[in-house]
Amino acid sequence: MAELLTVVHEDAELLVVNKPAGLVCHPTKGDASSSLIGRVRLHLGASGAPQLVNRLDRETSGLVLVAKTREAARDLRRLWETRAVTKTYLAIVRGVPAAPAGEVDAPLGPDPASPVAIQDCVRPDGAPARTAWRWLRSWRRAEGEFSLLEVQPRTGRKHQIRIHLAHLGHPIVGDKIYGGDPRLYLDFVFGRLTPAQAAQMLLPHHALHAAELAFAWQGRDWRFTALPEPWFTDFARGEELQPPFLAAPGDTPATPA
């Protein structure tokens, strides 16, 4: 069922898929194909009882591991719990960072001021959270300036990457909660998002993609990669920009036309 599932790897114990943006991991409707686990069951048929090892937000695309056996699920979840898995994401953000790389070390907790119940924020009494990032490229479009970042979460807090990049001053393009106006999320959930609001977000989903997973398991090193969807890569086109940190000493930055 290629139209239901993009398989990256499959063997007797493990299934790795590239989840599309907009698909929930667990069912909220009766339709078997409306969730990732439902599609996995359709793919595997009556064999086994698959379990998702990791999960992604509905609008986040990318790699999800599915264990086909209880033993594999137990072992792989232990790797996640002990932070023995290197997770690498790609994110398209607004603006151009002032440095080529960095790390956001800012605790996270519930946002009592938000109209969105699931929204968290940076707060001093929150749980420790760290996110490393690295600049890849920047470009200009009619809508503004944007950058592609490689991101590695050092901890696993809810919405961590999205919150930390917004805290850095570079929110992810298309983020309905942390992009500046969380009311967009409410209007989206209740089906009242207007064409003007959709245009404001620039993209149908937030531009965050789980691109690589790497870990040691069963005596060998595993590494899986997956490309973003076309809507993600198509947006990352425009007039190339040179960030200030790439300018040689004494260079005079070009004046925009």
C-alpha positions as CSV (number, residue, x, y, z in Angstrom):
1,M,0.0,0.0,0.0
2,A,2.5,2.6,-1.2
3,E,-0.2,5.3,-1.1
4,L,-0.7,4.8,2.6
5,L,2.8,4.3,3.9
6,T,6.3,5.4,2.8
7,V,8.6,2.6,4.0
8,V,12.2,3.5,4.7
9,H,13.3,0.2,6.2
10,E,11.6,-3.1,7.1
11,D,12.8,-6.4,8.6
12,A,11.4,-9.0,11.0
13,E,11.5,-6.8,14.0
14,L,11.5,-3.2,12.8
15,L,9.5,-1.0,10.4
16,V,10.7,2.6,9.7
17,V,8.4,5.0,7.9
18,N,8.5,8.6,6.7
19,K,5.3,10.1,8.2
20,P,3.6,12.8,6.1
21,A,2.7,16.1,7.7
22,G,-1.0,16.3,8.7
23,L,-1.2,12.7,9.8
24,V,-1.8,11.8,13.5
25,C,0.2,9.0,15.0
26,H,-2.8,7.5,16.9
27,P,-6.4,7.4,15.7
28,T,-8.9,10.1,16.4
29,K,-11.5,8.8,13.9
30,G,-12.9,5.4,12.9
31,D,-11.2,5.4,9.5
32,A,-8.2,2.9,9.6
33,S,-6.2,5.1,7.3
34,S,-6.6,8.3,9.3
35,S,-3.7,7.6,11.6
36,L,-0.2,6.3,11.2
37,I,-0.7,3.2,13.4
38,G,-3.8,2.4,11.4
39,R,-1.9,2.6,8.2
40,V,0.8,0.4,9.7
41,R,-1.7,-2.2,10.6
42,L,-3.1,-2.2,7.1
43,H,0.5,-2.5,5.7
44,L,1.3,-5.5,8.0
45,G,-2.1,-7.2,7.8
46,A,-3.0,-9.6,10.5
47,S,0.6,-10.3,11.5
48,G,1.8,-9.1,14.9
49,A,0.8,-6.2,17.1
50,P,2.9,-3.2,16.0
51,Q,3.9,-0.5,18.5
52,L,5.2,3.0,17.7
53,V,8.5,3.6,19.4
54,N,8.5,7.3,18.9
55,R,5.8,9.8,18.0
56,L,5.7,13.1,16.1
57,D,3.1,15.9,16.2
58,R,0.4,15.7,13.6
59,E,2.0,18.5,11.5
60,T,5.6,17.3,11.9
61,S,6.8,15.0,9.1
62,G,9.5,12.5,9.2
63,L,10.9,9.3,10.7
64,V,8.9,7.1,13.0
65,L,10.1,3.7,14.2
66,V,7.6,0.8,14.6
67,A,8.5,-2.3,16.6
68,K,6.9,-5.5,15.3
69,T,7.6,-7.5,18.5
70,R,7.3,-6.7,22.3
71,E,11.0,-7.3,22.8
72,A,12.0,-4.9,20.1
73,A,9.5,-2.3,21.5
74,R,10.9,-2.7,25.0
75,D,14.6,-2.4,23.9
76,L,14.0,0.6,21.5
77,R,11.9,2.5,24.0
78,R,14.7,2.1,26.6
79,L,17.1,3.7,24.1
80,W,14.7,6.7,23.8
81,E,14.3,7.0,27.5
82,T,18.1,7.0,28.1
83,R,18.6,9.5,25.4
84,A,20.8,7.1,23.5
85,V,19.2,8.1,20.1
86,T,20.6,11.0,18.1
87,K,17.6,12.8,16.5
88,T,18.2,15.4,13.7
89,Y,15.5,17.6,12.3
90,L,15.3,20.2,9.5
91,A,13.4,23.4,10.2
92,I,12.5,26.3,8.0
93,V,12.4,29.4,10.1
94,R,11.7,33.1,9.7
95,G,14.7,35.4,9.5
96,V,18.4,34.9,9.4
97,P,20.3,33.9,12.6
98,A,23.2,36.0,13.9
99,A,25.5,33.1,14.4
100,P,26.3,29.9,12.4
101,A,25.3,27.6,15.3
102,G,24.2,27.6,18.9
103,E,22.2,25.9,21.7
104,V,19.1,27.1,23.4
105,D,19.1,26.1,27.1
106,A,15.7,27.3,28.5
107,P,13.3,25.4,30.8
108,L,9.8,24.7,29.5
109,G,6.4,24.5,31.2
110,P,2.7,25.3,30.7
111,D,1.8,28.8,29.4
112,P,-1.0,30.0,31.6
113,A,-1.6,33.1,29.5
114,S,-2.3,31.2,26.3
115,P,-5.8,30.5,25.0
116,V,-4.4,27.1,23.7
117,A,-4.5,24.5,26.5
118,I,-1.6,22.5,25.1
119,Q,0.7,25.5,24.6
120,D,3.9,25.6,26.7
121,C,6.5,28.4,27.0
122,V,9.9,29.2,28.4
123,R,9.6,29.7,32.1
124,P,12.2,29.7,34.9
125,D,10.4,27.0,37.0
126,G,9.9,24.7,34.0
127,A,11.6,21.4,33.2
128,P,15.2,21.6,31.8
129,A,15.3,21.6,28.0
130,R,18.2,22.1,25.6
131,T,18.2,22.3,21.8
132,A,21.2,22.5,19.5
133,W,21.0,24.1,16.1
134,R,23.1,24.7,13.1
135,W,22.6,27.1,10.1
136,L,22.5,25.5,6.7
137,R,21.4,28.3,4.3
138,S,19.3,31.4,4.0
139,W,17.2,32.9,1.2
140,R,14.8,35.7,0.3
141,R,11.3,35.4,-1.0
142,A,8.5,37.9,-1.6
143,E,7.2,37.1,1.9
144,G,10.5,37.8,3.6
145,E,13.8,36.2,4.7
146,F,14.0,32.6,5.7
147,S,16.6,30.1,6.9
148,L,17.0,26.3,6.9
149,L,18.4,25.0,10.2
150,E,19.6,21.6,11.3
151,V,18.3,20.9,14.8
152,Q,19.1,18.3,17.5
153,P,17.0,18.2,20.7
154,R,19.2,17.3,23.7
155,T,16.1,16.6,25.8
156,G,12.6,15.5,24.9
157,R,10.1,18.1,26.1
158,K,6.7,18.7,24.4
159,H,7.0,21.1,21.4
160,Q,10.6,21.7,22.5
161,I,12.1,22.5,19.1
162,R,9.2,24.8,18.1
163,I,9.3,26.7,21.4
164,H,13.1,27.1,21.5
165,L,13.3,28.3,17.9
166,A,10.6,30.9,18.5
167,H,12.4,31.9,21.7
168,L,15.5,32.4,19.7
169,G,13.6,34.8,17.5
170,H,13.2,32.5,14.6
171,P,9.8,30.8,14.7
172,I,9.2,27.9,12.4
173,V,7.2,28.8,9.2
174,G,3.6,27.7,9.4
175,D,3.6,27.1,13.1
176,K,0.0,27.7,14.2
177,I,0.8,27.9,17.9
178,Y,4.3,29.3,18.3
179,G,4.4,31.4,15.1
180,G,3.1,34.5,16.8
181,D,-0.7,34.1,17.0
182,P,-2.0,30.9,18.7
183,R,-5.5,31.8,17.7
184,L,-4.6,30.4,14.3
185,Y,-4.4,27.0,15.9
186,L,-7.9,27.4,17.5
187,D,-9.4,28.5,14.2
188,F,-7.7,25.6,12.5
189,V,-9.0,23.0,15.0
190,F,-12.5,24.4,14.9
191,G,-12.6,24.5,11.1
192,R,-12.9,28.3,10.8
193,L,-9.5,29.2,9.4
194,T,-10.0,31.9,6.7
195,P,-8.1,32.1,3.4
196,A,-6.4,35.2,4.8
197,Q,-5.2,33.3,7.8
198,A,-3.9,30.4,5.7
199,A,-2.0,32.9,3.6
200,Q,-0.5,34.4,6.8
201,M,1.0,31.0,7.7
202,L,2.6,30.6,4.2
203,L,2.6,26.8,4.4
204,P,-0.2,24.2,5.0
205,H,1.9,22.7,7.9
206,H,4.7,23.8,10.1
207,A,8.1,23.3,8.4
208,L,9.6,20.8,10.8
209,H,10.9,17.4,9.5
210,A,12.4,14.5,11.5
211,A,15.2,13.8,9.0
212,E,17.6,11.4,10.7
213,L,17.7,8.9,13.6
214,A,20.9,7.2,14.7
215,F,21.4,4.7,17.5
216,A,23.3,1.5,18.5
217,W,21.1,-1.6,18.9
218,Q,21.7,-5.4,18.7
219,G,25.4,-5.0,18.4
220,R,25.3,-2.6,15.3
221,D,24.9,1.0,14.5
222,W,21.7,2.0,12.8
223,R,21.1,5.2,10.8
224,F,17.9,6.1,9.0
225,T,17.3,9.2,6.9
226,A,14.2,10.6,5.1
227,L,13.7,13.6,2.8
228,P,11.0,16.3,3.5
229,E,7.9,16.5,1.4
230,P,7.8,18.6,-1.8
231,W,5.9,21.5,-0.2
232,F,8.8,21.8,2.3
233,T,11.6,21.7,-0.3
234,D,9.7,23.9,-2.7
235,F,9.4,26.7,-0.1
236,A,13.2,26.6,0.4
237,R,13.8,28.4,-2.9
238,G,14.6,32.0,-3.5
239,E,17.4,34.5,-3.7
240,E,20.3,33.2,-1.7
241,L,21.4,35.3,1.2
242,Q,24.8,35.6,2.9
243,P,24.4,35.9,6.7
244,P,26.5,38.5,8.5
245,F,28.6,35.8,10.1
246,L,29.9,34.6,6.7
247,A,31.3,38.0,5.7
248,A,35.1,38.2,5.8
249,P,36.7,40.7,8.1
250,G,36.5,44.2,6.6
251,D,33.9,43.2,4.0
252,T,31.0,45.7,3.6
253,P,27.6,44.0,3.6
254,A,25.8,44.4,0.3
255,T,23.0,47.0,0.4
256,P,19.6,45.4,-0.6
257,A,18.3,46.8,-3.9
